[in-house]
Amino acid sequence: MISKKAKKGQEQPNCYHDPERLLKTYRDVRWNLKLSMEHHRQDFELEYGMSITEYLDDIYAAGAEFTGTKLEHHANSMKRTAEMLKLIDTAAHLIRDNNNEGETFYWILYYTYFSPLKMKSVEEIIERVQMHIPYITRDTYYRYRRKAIKTFASVLWGFTTKGETSFLDEFV
């Protein structure tokens, strides 16, 4: 985890390099994004009598813009969240496809953090992982989970050091 003070004395949020904290929020963020998108779609259709896509097509065809509107704010917010989720998904799949222990790491991360339904216990996670990787004990699960999170962090932070990270504070 990075310190609160950056090298040049600027405040830095602690969340940026806490991969476990980020992973723990993943399921809830994905669910909230789906709910938010559906909520905005329904509100928009009730208010305007057409889909957002039809509305935007009409606006662009007329040469108008929706810059500075509430619609733009919501669209940008959902876009940033979706981009972060995509980075996380991409990191997980890169690990699965390219790391020597990637398949094990992937299934441990999936059932611990990514699956739509949260497992009730470590035993349930281990049982699910064993469908893909046999002979995982409780101790092995914890050892691999630590290694998987460390590997995930190195891949994800490698992505974010090459691009914009301001959306991370909003995500976490």
Contacts in CASP RR format, 6 or more apart in sequence:
PFRMAT RR
TARGET T0000
AUTHOR 0000-0000-0000
METHOD contacts of the structure
MODEL  1
MISKKAKKGQEQPNCYHDPERLLKTYRDVRWNLKLSMEHHRQDFELEYGM
SITEYLDDIYAAGAEFTGTKLEHHANSMKRTAEMLKLIDTAAHLIRDNNN
EGETFYWILYYTYFSPLKMKSVEEIIERVQMHIPYITRDTYYRYRRKAIK
TFASVLWGFTTKGETSFLDEFV
1 14 0 8 1.000
1 17 0 8 1.000
1 18 0 8 1.000
2 12 0 8 1.000
2 14 0 8 1.000
2 16 0 8 1.000
2 17 0 8 1.000
3 12 0 8 1.000
4 11 0 8 1.000
4 12 0 8 1.000
4 14 0 8 1.000
5 11 0 8 1.000
5 12 0 8 1.000
6 12 0 8 1.000
13 168 0 8 1.000
13 169 0 8 1.000
13 172 0 8 1.000
15 21 0 8 1.000
15 22 0 8 1.000
15 168 0 8 1.000
15 169 0 8 1.000
15 172 0 8 1.000
16 157 0 8 1.000
16 160 0 8 1.000
16 165 0 8 1.000
16 168 0 8 1.000
16 169 0 8 1.000
17 153 0 8 1.000
17 157 0 8 1.000
19 149 0 8 1.000
19 150 0 8 1.000
19 152 0 8 1.000
19 153 0 8 1.000
19 156 0 8 1.000
19 157 0 8 1.000
20 149 0 8 1.000
21 172 0 8 1.000
22 88 0 8 1.000
22 156 0 8 1.000
22 168 0 8 1.000
22 171 0 8 1.000
22 172 0 8 1.000
23 88 0 8 1.000
23 109 0 8 1.000
23 112 0 8 1.000
23 113 0 8 1.000
23 149 0 8 1.000
23 152 0 8 1.000
24 113 0 8 1.000
25 171 0 8 1.000
25 172 0 8 1.000
26 85 0 8 1.000
26 88 0 8 1.000
26 113 0 8 1.000
26 114 0 8 1.000
27 113 0 8 1.000
27 114 0 8 1.000
27 115 0 8 1.000
27 116 0 8 1.000
27 118 0 8 1.000
29 81 0 8 1.000
29 84 0 8 1.000
29 85 0 8 1.000
29 171 0 8 1.000
30 85 0 8 1.000
30 116 0 8 1.000
31 116 0 8 1.000
33 78 0 8 1.000
33 81 0 8 1.000
33 82 0 8 1.000
33 85 0 8 1.000
36 74 0 8 1.000
36 78 0 8 1.000
37 78 0 8 1.000
40 52 0 8 1.000
40 74 0 8 1.000
40 78 0 8 1.000
41 51 0 8 1.000
41 52 0 8 1.000
44 51 0 8 1.000
44 52 0 8 1.000
44 55 0 8 1.000
44 71 0 8 1.000
45 51 0 8 1.000
45 52 0 8 1.000
48 55 0 8 1.000
50 58 0 8 1.000
52 71 0 8 1.000
56 66 0 8 1.000
59 65 0 8 1.000
59 66 0 8 1.000
66 72 0 8 1.000
77 170 0 8 1.000
80 167 0 8 1.000
80 170 0 8 1.000
80 171 0 8 1.000
81 167 0 8 1.000
81 170 0 8 1.000
81 171 0 8 1.000
83 167 0 8 1.000
84 167 0 8 1.000
84 168 0 8 1.000
84 171 0 8 1.000
87 156 0 8 1.000
87 159 0 8 1.000
87 160 0 8 1.000
88 156 0 8 1.000
89 114 0 8 1.000
90 159 0 8 1.000
91 152 0 8 1.000
91 155 0 8 1.000
91 156 0 8 1.000
91 159 0 8 1.000
92 106 0 8 1.000
92 109 0 8 1.000
92 110 0 8 1.000
92 114 0 8 1.000
92 152 0 8 1.000
93 106 0 8 1.000
94 155 0 8 1.000
95 102 0 8 1.000
95 105 0 8 1.000
95 106 0 8 1.000
95 109 0 8 1.000
95 148 0 8 1.000
95 151 0 8 1.000
95 152 0 8 1.000
95 155 0 8 1.000
96 102 0 8 1.000
96 103 0 8 1.000
96 105 0 8 1.000
96 106 0 8 1.000
99 105 0 8 1.000
99 151 0 8 1.000
101 144 0 8 1.000
101 147 0 8 1.000
101 148 0 8 1.000
102 148 0 8 1.000
102 151 0 8 1.000
103 132 0 8 1.000
103 133 0 8 1.000
104 129 0 8 1.000
104 133 0 8 1.000
104 136 0 8 1.000
104 144 0 8 1.000
104 148 0 8 1.000
105 144 0 8 1.000
105 147 0 8 1.000
105 148 0 8 1.000
105 151 0 8 1.000
105 152 0 8 1.000
106 148 0 8 1.000
107 128 0 8 1.000
107 129 0 8 1.000
107 132 0 8 1.000
107 133 0 8 1.000
108 125 0 8 1.000
108 129 0 8 1.000
108 141 0 8 1.000
108 144 0 8 1.000
108 145 0 8 1.000
108 148 0 8 1.000
109 145 0 8 1.000
109 148 0 8 1.000
109 149 0 8 1.000
109 152 0 8 1.000
111 119 0 8 1.000
111 125 0 8 1.000
111 128 0 8 1.000
111 129 0 8 1.000
112 119 0 8 1.000
112 125 0 8 1.000
112 145 0 8 1.000
115 128 0 8 1.000
119 125 0 8 1.000
119 128 0 8 1.000
122 138 0 8 1.000
122 141 0 8 1.000
123 138 0 8 1.000
125 141 0 8 1.000
126 136 0 8 1.000
126 137 0 8 1.000
126 138 0 8 1.000
126 141 0 8 1.000
129 136 0 8 1.000
129 141 0 8 1.000
130 136 0 8 1.000
136 144 0 8 1.000
160 168 0 8 1.000
END
